[in-house]
Amino acid sequence: MTPEAFIQQKAAAAIQAIYNTEVAPESLQVAVTRKEFEGDYTLVTFPLLKITRQAPDATGNAIGEWLVANVPEIAAYNSVKGFLNLSFSPVYWNEALQGIAADDAFGQLPSTGKRIMVEFSSPNTNKPLHLGHIRNNLLGDSVSRILKACGNEVVKSTIVNDRGVHICKSMYAWEKCFNGATPESTGKKGDHLVGDCYVAYAKMEKEHPEVIDDVHKMLVDWEAGDPHVRELWAMMNGWVYKGFDETYAALGISFDQVDHESETYLLGKELVQKGLQEGVFVKDPDGSVWCDLTADGLDRKLVLRGDGTSVYITQDLGTAERRFANFKLDSHVYVVGNEQDYHFQVLKLILKKLGFAWADQIYHLSYGMVELPEGKMKSREGTVVDADDLIQQMYEEAKKTSEESGKLEGMPEAEKEALYHMIGLGALKYFIIKVDPKKTMLFNPKESIDFNGNTGPFIQYTHARIQSILRKATVPYGPADTLGAQPSGKEVRLIKLLGLYPGKVGEAGAALSPAIIANYAYDLAKEFNQYYHDTPILKEENEAVLKFRLALIDTLARTLRHAMALLGISLPERM
């Protein structure tokens, strides 16, 4: 039970006892006491005046007196102009910590009975995953984990954009310029080789703009099932899929459902025909099909080209219909950059016009772009930072920083190697996830690898420090030991912070913002380090106090593990 719920329950009992009036506990307003007042939580008494028929302070004093006299967990109160500030006794904090320590599912919220699909990554098969994709993948994976912790059934999905003009551009360049090159003959990952083709095409088009006509013909031929074009397409996409799988594995990313645009775009075409029959769409003289959204304050949206080929929104329409039907979804979250805000506004509107009631249950998690100190990245110019290169760079930064710190002396080499990967990946994930998704962010690899400050390695090191203390402990301890000693002020702050965690999980789920969990984990780690600096643990001579402190920090370490796991980050046992 949260502190707010506890006070609501006890205050409702007080009102029943004093005023012989029953009130619903959840109707009472309780919040954390403001810093300028003494107390832990505050009950707002203004709404109760019609029941008490007393002045605000008299009402607060009456309820406060009853609570102190009848509830051992309430130690003191003060009533200030309609606000009853309540201070918990050590009994409450001991019981609160015991409840957390004994709860193996702490941080997992009750089942909602809802099924949510989260689509993320959704790469094009004309280039490798890059830094922008990394933010997308990390957000999508973390949001999926958080929504699951909020009690939802979550389906992680991706749609591979494996057909279209961009893919044909890479295919065209490979045929014209690459002399039959393969991943095996070049020693390159397949997705990197195809990305080189895409960059080469951009140079070709700059010098000879007319080649775009050949590319469009290739797309028409693909949709017509031309054997040569289809064979080339399958071969190059196969290279890319293998490369993607390696990158996903390095990032710890997986999916429950993988769709391919080549398999879903026809579903969209069927919807376009349905929309034409129902008057939702109109066909222009050149054969192209449009949805007129001008009356809705938008513009005309192309849903089918004049040559009969589909566009992005065509397949999005069909895929959305199939997913809601096949998976019986309650809602669908799309993790896509903010440059597609208009696209999803249009998608929802068209689906509503086509008569799908679930269109309102589509949510676009719109996130800002990732920039480097050198500026923006451009795929066609080959100035992107490939995900594989960045993961390797993070490993090297972690190795360098760890060796310079001297923290790993004496550790076996194999364990060191595993730790470098864990630290590097943790640094990368945390640095990106801690920023509010809506904000454009600047990523600096060197700043992310720091054992101090708001970084992944700082939290990883904090966890390792706690585990080191627990390994050295010579007395047994457990949840029951949380009742054995009166907590100090610093320990109360830690217990308070621990108690906030389930609420933070719910808040992060509602906002689709892993940054809330990341910054909570940092606050918890920072608070522990201040406590550890000022408080002896293993040197404590009073056994009851020692056991209490061990149980407290063990609970804290477990909460850190749960929180960081929601971000897809592992915490080491030693470091």
N, C-alpha and C positions, 0 to 999 in steps of 0.2 A: 504494500500500500504506500502510495506517495505521501509525503508530509502534508500536502494540500488536502488529499482525501482523508487523512487521519484527522486533521483539524475540522474539516467539514462534518465528519461523523460525530466527533465529540461535541462540537458547537451545537449541532442539531439536538443532541441529547441534553445539553444545557438549556436550550430554549424550551424543550419539552418539559424539563423539570421546573424551570423558573416561571414560565408563562403559560404552561399547560397548552402549548400549541405545537402541532407537528409540522415540521418543514422538511422538504427533501434535501438531504445533505448536499447533493450536487448543485442545488440552486444557490448555495452560499458562496460568496466571492472571497477567495483566499489567494494571496500573492506573497512573494518574498518581501520581507520588510525592507524598506528603503534604508540606505546606509546611514542617513543622518539620525535614525531612530534606533533605540535599543530593542532587540527582538530578532526572532528568526523568520516568522511568518505573520502576516497581518490578515485579520478578518475585517471586512468592510461591514460596518454596522448600520449604515444609512438605510438600506432596504428593509431593515428589521424594525424601524421605528413605528410602523403602522401596527406591528404586533405588540411591541413593548409599551407603546404610548409613553415613552420616556425620552428625555434629551439624549443626544448621541453619546456623551460621556457616561451618563448614568447607565445606559444600555451596555456599553462596553465594560464598565466596572462590574456590573451584575454578572455578566457572562464570564468575565475574567476571574472573578472570585470563585465562582462555581467550578470552573475548570481547574484552578490551582488546588482547590479543596478535594476534588473528586477524581482527577486524572493525574497519576504519578508522573506521567511523561511531560506535563506542563509545570515548569518551575516558577515562572513569574509572568506578569503582564503589565502593560501600561496602555491607557486609553487616551487617544489624542484626536479630538474633533471628528468622531465618526470612524476612527480606525483603531481596532483593538490589536496591539502588537503583542505577540506571544513568544515567550522564550522556552525552548525545550529544556528538560532536565537531562542529566547524563543517562538516566534510565532509557529515555527515548533513543538517544544516539547509539547506545549499546544494542538495543533491540533492533534498530534500523540496520546496523552493521551486520548483526546476526542474520537478519532476513536476507540481506544481499549475499553474505558468505555462504549461506545454506542453499541458495537458489542456483542450481546448475544451469538454468535457462535464463539467467539474469540478462536483460537486454533484448530478449526475444518476446515480442508482443503477442497477444492472443490472436487466434485466427480470425480473419475477416470473412472468409468464405469467398473471396474474390480472386479472379484469375486475371493477371495483367501481363501483357506482352511488352517487352522492351526491345526495340530494334536499335542496333548500333553497329558501328564499323562500316558496313555497306560500301565496300571499296569498289573502284573501277578496276577492271583487269588490264589496264594499260600502263600501270606503274606500280612500284612497290609501296607499301605502307610508309608514311612519313610522320613527322612530328605532329602535324594536325590530326592524323589518324590516331596517334597515340592518345591525345586528349580525348578524342571521341570514344575510343575503346575503354580507357580507364574510367571515364564518366559512366558509360553504359554498363560496364561490369559492376561498378560500385553501386550505382542506382539500383541495379537488379538485386544485389545482395541486401541493400537497405530495405527495399520494398518487401523482400522475403522476411527480413527480421521484423517488419511491421505486420506480419501475419498474413501476407498475401501469397498465393501460388503464383510464381513468376516463370514466364517462358522467355528465355533469352534467344533473340532471333537476329539474323542478319540477312540482307538480300545482296547478292553479288551482282553488281552491274556489269554483266559479262557480254553485253551486246550494245551496239549503237555506234555513233560517229567516232567517238574517241577511241574505241577499241579498233575500229577499222583503220584509223590513222596509224596505229602501231603496226597493224598487219601490212598495210601498204608500204610503210618504210622498210619493214623487214624484207619484203619481196624485192624492193628496188635497191636496197643499199647494204644488206647484211650477208649476202653470199652464203645463205644456208646456215648461218651461225646457230649453235645450240648452247644450252647451259653446259653441256659436257665439253664441247669444243672450245668454249671461252673460259670455262672455270668459274662462271658467274651463277649466282642464284637466278632462277628463271624469271622472277618478278623484276629483278634488276636489269636483266637483258631486255625484257619487253619495255621497261621504262626508258632504256637507251634508245629504243626504236621510236618511242613517242617524242623524245627530245629531237631526234634526227628529223622526224616528220615536220616539226615546227620550223626547222631551218629550211626544209624543202619548200614549204608553203610560203615562207617569207620571200624566197627567191623566185618561186613559180606558183603564184596564187591559183592558177588553173587546176592544180592537182586536186583541189577540194572536190571538183566534179567527179574525178575518178573514185575518190573515197565514198561519195554519196552513191555512186553506182555499185560499189562493193557492198554497201549496206542494203541496197535494194536486192542485189543478188543473194545476200545472206538470207533475207526474209523470204526470198523465192526458193530457198533450199539448194542453191548452186553447190554441187559436190566439192569443187575445188576450194571455194571460199569457206565452206563449212569445215573442210579438213584442216585448212590452215588455221582457222579460228579455234578448233578443238585442240590442236597441237599447242598453240601459243597460250591459250587459257590454261591448259594442263601445266605448263611451266609455272604460270603465275600462282595457281592453286597450291602447288607444292611449296613455293616460296612463302605464301601467306601462312600456311600451316606452321612452318618453322618459326615465323615471327610471332604468331599467336601463342605458340608453346612457350617461347621465351618470355612473353608478357604474362603468362598464366591465364590466358583468355580462352573461353570455350563457349559454344552455342548449343542450344537445344533444338533449334530449327534453322536450317539454312535453305533459303530460297535463291533462285537464279532468275534474273530478269528474262533470260531467254526462254524460261518456262512459264513466266507469268504475264508477259506483255500481251499475249493473245486473250487473256482474261479481260484485260483492259479494253482491248478492241471490241470484245463482246458487249461490254458496258457502253462503249461509244455508240454501237448500233442501237442498243436499247434506248439510250438518251436521244438519239436522232428520232426514233419512233415516237417518243414521248414529248418531243419538242424542247427538251433541255438543251440540246445542241443544234447547231445549224451548219449546213455545208455550203461553202463558198464555191463560186464558179470554177476555181482551179482544183476542186475536189478536196481541199483541206476542210477539217471539221473543227468548229470553235464553240466555246461556251461564252455567251455574252453576259458579263458580270458588271456592266456599267451601272445598272440600276442599283447594285449593291455597293457602289462607290469604288469599284475596282475597274478592270479593263476586260477586253476580250482575251480569252485564254485558248491557245492552240491545244487540241487534244489528239489530232491526227494530221500528219502532213499530207500534202496533195498527192504525193507518190504512194500514199498508203502506209508509210512507215510510222511507227509510234514514237512518242516523245516520253520523257521521264514521267510526267504525270499520268500517262496512259497506263503504264504498268503499276503505278502507285494506287490507282483506282481499283484495278483488278486484284492486286495483292491484298489490299485492305479488306475487300469484300470476302475473299477466300479465307483470310485469317480469322475474321470475326465469326464466320460460319463454321469453320473446321475446329477452332479452338474454344468456341463459346466464351469469347473474351468479355470481361466487364469493362476493360479499358486498354488503350494501346499508347505507349510512350515511344516517340521517335526522337532519338538523340542525333541531332543534325545541327551543323553550324548556323549562326545567325544570318548568313547570307541567303538562307533558304526560308526566312520568315514568311515572305510573301507566298512562296510555293505551298506551305502548309496551310496558310490562310485560305488559299484557293482550293486546295484539296478538300478541306472540311466543308467548304461552301458547296462545291460540286457534289460531294457525296450526300449532303442534305437535300440538294435539289433532285438527286436521283432517288430520294425517298428512304435513305438509310438513317434510322433513328439514332443508331450508335455513333453517328458522326460527331456528336458532342462529346463523346468519350475518347476522342483522339487528342493527345497532348504532345506538343512539340517542345522538347527540352532544348531550347535554343542557347548555344554557348558561343562565347567569343573566340576569336582566332588566337593562335599561339605565335608569338614573334620571338625572334632571336635578337641578341644585341646588335647583329649585323643588319636587321630589318626583316621585311616580309619575304616569304618563300614563293617561288613560282615554278610549278611542275614543268611547264613547257620549255622553260629556260634552263632546267636542270639545276636550279639553285635550292632545291628542297633538302632538308636533312632527313635522310632515310632512317626509318625506325631501327633497322638492324645496326646501322653505324652508331646511332645514339645509344642503344643498349650496350654496345661494346665500349663506347666512350665512358658510360656511367660505371661500368665494371672497372675500367682502368683508373678513373678518378677515385673510386672507392678503395682500390688497392693502394694507390699512391698515398691517399690521406690516412688510411689505416696504418700503413708502414711508417709514415712520418710521426704518427701519434705514439707509436710504440705500444699500443694497447694489446696487440696480438702476439707478443713475444712468447715463445714456448708452445704455441698452438701448432698441432700437426698441419702439414701443408694442405692436405686434402680438405681439412676443416676450414682452413683459411680461404681456400678457393671458393668453397660453398658460401662462406660468409661474405666474400667480396661481391659475389653475385646478388646475395640477399640485400646487402647494404646498397649496392648500386641501383637495383630495381626499386627498393623501398624509397630511396632518395628521389628517383625519377617520379614514381607514382605520387608520393606525398606532395612534392613541390607543385605538381600540376593540380592535384585534387584539392589542396587547401585553399585554392582561389575560387571565389564564387563563380559558378559556371557562366553566368551572364557577362562576366568581365573579360575583355581582351587581356592576355597575360604575356609577360616577357619571361622566357625560360633561359636561365643561366646555369648550365651544368655544374660549374664550380661552386656556385652559391648553394646548390641543393645538397652537396656533400659537405656537411658541417656537423660536428658532434655537439654543437651548441646552437641555441636559437630554435626557431620554429621550423624544424626539418625532420624528415623521416629518421635519419641516423641518430638524432638526439633522443627520439622516442624509443628506437631500438636499443640504444645504449642504456636508457633508463630501465627498460625491462630486463636487460642482461644484468644490470646492477642489482635489481631486486632478487633475481634468481640466484645470484651469487650469495646474497645474504641468507636466503632460505636454505641453500645447500650447506652453509656453514652452521646452521642452527643445530643444537644438540638436544633440544627438547621437542616433544611432539606437540602439535597444535591443531586446532580445527575450529569450525564455526561456534562451538560452545564456548570457546575461550574469548569470544568477543564480549562476553558478559562479565569477564573477570577483573576488569580494571576501569576506573573512571577516565574517560578520554580527556586529553588536554585540549586547549583551544585549537592548536594546529591539527590535532586528530579529528576534532569536530569538523574543521574545514574540509578535510579529506573525505569524511563520511558524507557531508553535505554534497560534495562534488560527485561522489559515487552515486548518490541517490538521484542525481539529475540525469543519469545516463539513459534510462528508458524513455524519458521525455525528449531527449536529444535525438534518439532513434526515430521517434514519431515525428518530430519536427523536420528532420532531414528527409523522411519519406514524403511528408506533405509538400515540402518545398522542392523535392527532387534535387537536393543539394548535398553531396558528400562532404562539401567544405565544412558543414556544421559538425560532422563527426570528426573530421581531421583536426579542427581547432579545439574541439572538446578534448581529444586525446592529448593534444599539446598542453592544454591547461592542467590536465590531470598529471602528466609527467612533470611539468614545471612545479606543481604544488608538492609532489612527492620529493623532488630534489631539494626544495627548501626545507621540508620536514626532515629529510635525511641529514642535511647539513647541521640542523639544530638539535636533533634528538638522537640519543644513543639507542641502538636496538640490541645488537648482540652483547653489548657491554652492560645492559640493564641487569641489575642484580635481583630485583623482585621478579620471581618466576611468573606470577600472574600477569604482571605488566608486560614482561617479555613475550608471553604467549599471545596476549592481546595484540601487541604490535606486529608479531609475525602473521597472525590471522588477518590483520588489517592490510599489510602490504601484499600478502598473497592474494587477497580479494582484489586489490588494486591492479596487480599484474594480470590477473585473469580478465578484468574489465578492459585493460589496455589491449590484450590479445583479441578480445571480441571486437572492440572498436576498430582496430587496425585491420582485422580480417574483413570487415565490411568495406574496407578500401582496397582489399586484395593484397595487403602487405603482411609479410611474415615477420615475427619478432624472434631474435636469437636467444638461446638459453645462456650463452656466454659470448663475450665480445671484448 
